[in-house]
Amino acid sequence: MKELKKRMTKIFLLLMLMSMPNQPSVKYNAYIYFTEQECLTAKKGYMENYENKNQAYKDRVITNAYCIPFDSFPLTTMKSTGA
């Protein structure tokens, strides 16, 4: 198990949840970031975008976002977002 832990890398999953009336489920979207700061920057931008929507939009859409740390095997196809 120790050897396995040495190969792991920490990533951050930005999970965005959205709820709207008369929908069968909560909608979600997620992105992976290499650093917590990149994730928090993206989260801030997402939430600021929502806050800038008009009240009519916010009356029918509720959203929130979370940065979730996760130990992962190294990702070979992921590129830095520069967030």
Contacts in CASP RR format, 6 or more apart in sequence:
PFRMAT RR
TARGET T0000
AUTHOR 0000-0000-0000
METHOD contacts of the structure
MODEL  1
MKELKKRMTKIFLLLMLMSMPNQPSVKYNAYIYFTEQECLTAKKGYMENY
ENKNQAYKDRVITNAYCIPFDSFPLTTMKSTGA
5 71 0 8 1.000
7 73 0 8 1.000
7 74 0 8 1.000
8 71 0 8 1.000
8 72 0 8 1.000
8 73 0 8 1.000
9 71 0 8 1.000
9 72 0 8 1.000
9 73 0 8 1.000
9 74 0 8 1.000
9 75 0 8 1.000
10 69 0 8 1.000
10 70 0 8 1.000
10 71 0 8 1.000
10 72 0 8 1.000
11 32 0 8 1.000
11 33 0 8 1.000
11 34 0 8 1.000
11 69 0 8 1.000
11 70 0 8 1.000
11 72 0 8 1.000
11 75 0 8 1.000
12 32 0 8 1.000
12 33 0 8 1.000
12 34 0 8 1.000
12 35 0 8 1.000
12 36 0 8 1.000
12 38 0 8 1.000
12 39 0 8 1.000
12 67 0 8 1.000
12 68 0 8 1.000
12 69 0 8 1.000
12 70 0 8 1.000
13 30 0 8 1.000
13 31 0 8 1.000
13 32 0 8 1.000
13 33 0 8 1.000
13 39 0 8 1.000
13 67 0 8 1.000
13 68 0 8 1.000
13 69 0 8 1.000
13 70 0 8 1.000
14 30 0 8 1.000
14 31 0 8 1.000
14 32 0 8 1.000
14 33 0 8 1.000
14 39 0 8 1.000
14 42 0 8 1.000
14 43 0 8 1.000
14 46 0 8 1.000
14 65 0 8 1.000
14 66 0 8 1.000
14 67 0 8 1.000
14 68 0 8 1.000
15 28 0 8 1.000
15 29 0 8 1.000
15 30 0 8 1.000
15 65 0 8 1.000
15 66 0 8 1.000
15 67 0 8 1.000
15 68 0 8 1.000
16 28 0 8 1.000
16 29 0 8 1.000
16 30 0 8 1.000
16 46 0 8 1.000
16 63 0 8 1.000
16 64 0 8 1.000
16 65 0 8 1.000
17 26 0 8 1.000
17 27 0 8 1.000
17 28 0 8 1.000
17 63 0 8 1.000
17 64 0 8 1.000
17 65 0 8 1.000
17 66 0 8 1.000
18 26 0 8 1.000
18 27 0 8 1.000
18 28 0 8 1.000
18 29 0 8 1.000
18 61 0 8 1.000
18 62 0 8 1.000
18 63 0 8 1.000
19 26 0 8 1.000
19 27 0 8 1.000
19 61 0 8 1.000
19 62 0 8 1.000
19 63 0 8 1.000
20 27 0 8 1.000
20 60 0 8 1.000
20 61 0 8 1.000
20 62 0 8 1.000
21 60 0 8 1.000
31 42 0 8 1.000
31 81 0 8 1.000
32 75 0 8 1.000
32 78 0 8 1.000
33 39 0 8 1.000
33 42 0 8 1.000
33 67 0 8 1.000
33 81 0 8 1.000
33 83 0 8 1.000
34 78 0 8 1.000
34 80 0 8 1.000
34 81 0 8 1.000
36 67 0 8 1.000
36 69 0 8 1.000
38 80 0 8 1.000
38 81 0 8 1.000
38 82 0 8 1.000
38 83 0 8 1.000
39 67 0 8 1.000
39 83 0 8 1.000
40 67 0 8 1.000
41 83 0 8 1.000
42 81 0 8 1.000
42 83 0 8 1.000
43 65 0 8 1.000
43 66 0 8 1.000
43 67 0 8 1.000
46 63 0 8 1.000
46 65 0 8 1.000
47 63 0 8 1.000
47 64 0 8 1.000
47 65 0 8 1.000
50 58 0 8 1.000
50 61 0 8 1.000
50 63 0 8 1.000
53 61 0 8 1.000
END
